[in-house]
Amino acid sequence: MTDEKTENAGRSEENQRRFDIQKIYTKDLSFETPNSPVIFTQEWKPSVNLQLNNLHTIIAENVHEVLLSMTVTAKLEDKTAYLVEVQQGGIFRIEGFEGQELEHMLAVYCPTVLFPYARETISSLVGRGGFEPINLAPINFDLIYARQKEEALAKQQQESNH
């Protein structure tokens, strides 16, 4: 009988956790080719730079907007071939997660869900701009999150030593 009560308590605790994707959308979008059409006459061996940012806000109880911002810049020598900026947004219902777990969901899990959408948008825009579509490699948001936590801890320790 005790095992049954323990099992049911575990189930109710699991049932309290909830993660739902309510909406995925493109919030902001920009594509520039400042050196076209001359850039199309050059040999295509670009250097590509990716900048990434993740923001989240609470929009209702247990409902969060997460924005994955990506900027891709392709250059040939010192000339910018193209610049793409995308803010991929998502509205997520997240219940039953607190503290570090909630932070992890917002900083890692949600951006992982949003990334394929942002990657496809960027590739499509680049192709429509007359360039070879770009296929961005998957991003390890767990690793980025861990590095940010380490940097924050190191900064905090450095500040407490002064």
N, C-alpha and C positions, 0 to 999 in steps of 0.2 A: 504494500500500500504506500509506503514511503517513496519507493521508486517511482510509482505512478504520479505522485504529487510533484516530485522533483522534475520528472519528465514534462509534466504540464506547465510548471513554472518556467522551465527553459523555453518551451514553445511560445508562451505568452511574451517572454522577453524578446524572442526573435521576431514575433509579430509586431512588436512596437517599432522595430527598425524598418524604415521605408526609404526607398530611393526611386523617384520617378522623374523621367524627362518630360517636362510639360511643353517645351517649345525649343527648337533650335532655329536660329536665324542669323542672317548677316546684318550687323548693326551699322557698320561703316566700311567703305570700300574706296580705294583710290588706285589708279594705274597711270603711270607717267612714262613717256619715252622722250626725254628731253633732247636727245641727239639723233632723232630719226629725221629724215631717211638716211643720213650719212652713215649711221651705225650699221645699217644693213649691208653696206659695201665692204665691211671689214671682216677678216677671218673671225669666226665665232669660237673664241676660247675665253669665255668670261670668268671672272672671279665673282663668286656669289656669296653674299653675306646675309645671314638670317638673324633678326632680332626678335625676341619673344618676350611677352609680358602677360601676366594673368591678374585680373582684378575680380573681386566679387563683392556684391552688396546684398543686404537683406531687403527683399521687397514686400514680404508679408511673413507671418509666423511660419517658420519651417520652409519658406520659399526663398530661394536665392537666385540672383542673376550672376552668372559667371561670364566674363569676357576674356577671350583668348585673343590677344593682339599680336599680329605677326607682320613684320616688315622684311621684304626680300629686296635686296639691291644687287643688280648684276652690272658689272663694270668691265669694259675693255680698256685696259691700261688705266688712264685717269678719267675716261669718259663714261658716264652712266648710260647704260643701254636701256635699262628699265628699273622702275621702282614700284613695288606693289605693297600696299598697306591694306590689311584686312582685320576687322574686328568681328570675330565669330562669337555670337552670343548664345547663351542657353539659359533657360529657366528650369530650375531643378527643385523638386520637393525632397527635402532631406529631413527625416525624423528619426529620433532615437540615437543620434550620434552627438557626442558632447566633446568639448575640449580638443585634444589632439586628433581624435578621430574625425571630428567635423572639419577641422583645419585640413586634414589630409584629404578628405573627400573634395573640398573646395579647391585645394591647390594641386591635387594630383588626378583624382578620378574624373572630375568634371572636365578639365582641360584635355584629358586623354579621350574623352567622348567627343569633344569639339574638334580636335585636331584633324581628323580625316575630312571634315567638311571644309575647314579653312584651307587645307592642302589642295583639295579639288578646286576650290574657288581660285586659288592662286595659279594653279596649273592652267585652268581654263582661260583666265585673263591673259596670261603670258602668251598662250597659243593664239588667242584672238588678236593680240598685239603684233603678230607677225613673227614671233620668236619660237624657238623650239620649246614645247611645253616642259616645265620643270617638274621633276618628281622628288619632292622632299622626303628624306629618310624619316622613319618613325622617330619620335622624340621620347626619351625616358624621363617623364615628369617626376618619377620617384627620385631619380638621381639629382635632378635640379632642386627639388624640394629639400633633400638631405643636405646638399651643398649650401643652400640658403640658410638652413638651420645652423649648420656649422659656422658659417660666416657671422651670423647674428650672435651666436654664443661667444665666438672669439672676440667680436667687437665689444660685447658686454663685459667680458673679462678684462679686456684692455682698458675700458673706461673705468672699471672698478679699481684697477691698479694705479690710476692717476689721481 
